[in-house]
Structure formats: structure tokens, C-alpha cells
């Protein structure tokens, strides 16, 4: 079992626009700015160093449009991962329910269900 250490306050200097954006985004999500920045920091640190380097290079070398395109790609990857995780949990839940109710899951194509959801999502936006 991992040992949890006490939290520690750290600070970062950001320009006024970034600070205002953090405050608005945190409020929209129902968090404090500190909670919002902590979540962002945990996410960044969970990425491998190659991703850190690629992000820094994209910011320096890329146009705003190219950087936004990269962010859209990252967003798509995260949404696809979320769908895959939800589908896996749904299948596990369905298998447990089927064991209790005697439902035949062999006639359900979970891969097709996920593909249909993705197709519908991509056609909506």
C-alpha cells in the first residue's frame, strides 16, 4: 500500500491572463484554483518525459493553429481511452448481471457498440 504524504503548497508565477483563465475554469468545474492547478500538475507529471519535451517543442515551434491541432489530438486520445475504459467496465458489469440473470451475452457485440458510439460522436461534432 502506498504511503500518502502530507500536501505541500508550491507556487508558480503566471501572467494575469493565465491566472484569470485558471480562476474561471476552476469555478466552472467547482474547484478552487489550487485544486485545479494541482490536477493539471498531476496530469502533466503522469506523462512521460517524451511527452513533456514534445509539448515544449510544439509550443515553441508550432503556430497557434498547429498547437491547437495537437491539443485536439490529445483530447481525442483521452476521449477514446475513456470510451474504452467505460466499455470494459460495462462489459464486466454486464457479465456480472448476466451471471445472476442468465442473460446470454454471446449475442451482444460490444466492439460494435463502441464503434457505433464513436461513429455517432464523430458525426455530431
C-alpha positions in Angstrom: 0.0 0.0 0.0 1.4 3.4 -1.0 2.1 5.8 1.8 0.5 9.2 1.4 2.4 12.2 2.4 1.0 15.5 3.6 0.2 18.1 1.0 2.6 20.9 0.4 2.0 24.3 -1.1 4.0 25.3 -4.2 3.7 28.4 -6.2 4.2 29.4 -9.8 4.3 32.8 -11.5 1.9 33.1 -14.4 0.6 36.1 -16.3 -2.7 37.7 -15.5 -4.5 36.1 -18.4 -3.4 32.6 -17.3 -4.4 33.4 -13.7 -7.8 34.6 -14.8 -8.4 31.6 -17.0 -7.4 29.2 -14.2 -9.9 31.0 -11.8 -12.7 30.8 -14.4 -12.1 27.2 -15.3 -11.8 26.2 -11.7 -15.0 27.9 -10.8 -16.8 26.2 -13.8 -15.6 22.8 -12.5 -16.5 23.6 -8.9 -12.9 23.6 -7.7 -10.6 26.1 -6.2 -7.7 27.4 -8.3 -5.3 25.5 -6.1 -7.2 22.2 -6.8 -7.4 23.0 -10.5 -3.6 23.6 -10.7 -2.9 20.5 -8.6 -4.9 18.3 -11.0 -3.2 19.9 -14.0 0.2 19.3 -12.4 -0.6 15.7 -11.6 -1.7 15.1 -15.2 1.5 16.7 -16.6 3.7 14.7 -14.3 1.9 11.5 -15.2 3.0 11.9 -18.8 6.4 10.5 -19.9 9.3 12.9 -20.4 9.0 12.4 -24.2 5.5 14.0 -24.0 6.9 16.9 -21.9 9.6 17.5 -24.5 7.2 17.2 -27.4 4.8 19.7 -25.8 7.5 22.2 -25.1 8.8 21.9 -28.7 5.3 22.2 -30.1 4.7 25.4 -28.2 8.0 26.9 -29.4 8.0 25.7 -33.0 4.3 25.5 -33.8 1.9 28.1 -34.9 -1.2 28.6 -32.7 -3.2 26.5 -35.2 -0.7 23.7 -35.0 -0.6 23.8 -31.2 -4.4 23.7 -31.1 -4.4 20.8 -33.6 -2.0 18.9 -31.3 -4.3 19.6 -28.3 -7.3 18.3 -30.3 -5.4 15.1 -31.0 -4.6 14.7 -27.3 -8.2 15.3 -26.4 -9.3 12.7 -29.0 -6.9 10.1 -27.5 -8.2 10.8 -24.0 -11.8 10.5 -25.0 -11.1 7.3 -26.9 -9.4 5.9 -23.8 -12.4 6.9 -21.7 -14.8 5.2 -24.0 -12.6 2.0 -24.0 -12.5 2.0 -20.2 -16.2 2.6 -19.9 -16.9 -0.2 -22.4 -14.6 -2.6 -20.4 -16.4 -1.7 -17.2 -19.8 -2.0 -18.9 -18.8 -5.5 -20.2 -17.7 -6.5 -16.7 -20.9 -5.2 -15.2 -23.0 -6.9 -17.9 -21.2 -10.2 -17.3 -21.9 -10.0 -13.6 -25.6 -9.2 -14.3 -25.7 -12.0 -16.8 -24.4 -14.5 -14.3 -27.2 -13.6 -12.0 -30.0 -13.3 -14.5 -28.9 -16.0 -17.0 -28.7 -13.5 -19.9 -26.8 -14.7 -23.0 -24.0 -12.1 -23.7 -22.7 -14.0 -26.7 -25.2 -12.3 -28.9 -24.0 -8.8 -27.9 -21.2 -7.4 -29.9 -19.5 -4.9 -27.5 -16.9 -3.9 -30.1 -19.7 -2.9 -32.5 -21.5 -1.0 -29.7 -18.3 1.0 -29.0 -17.8 1.6 -32.8 -21.4 2.9 -33.1 -20.8 5.3 -30.2 -17.6 6.6 -31.8 -19.3 7.0 -35.2 -22.2 8.9 -33.6 -19.9 11.1 -31.6 -17.8 11.9 -34.7 -20.8 12.8 -36.8 -22.1 15.1 -34.0 -19.0 17.3 -33.8 
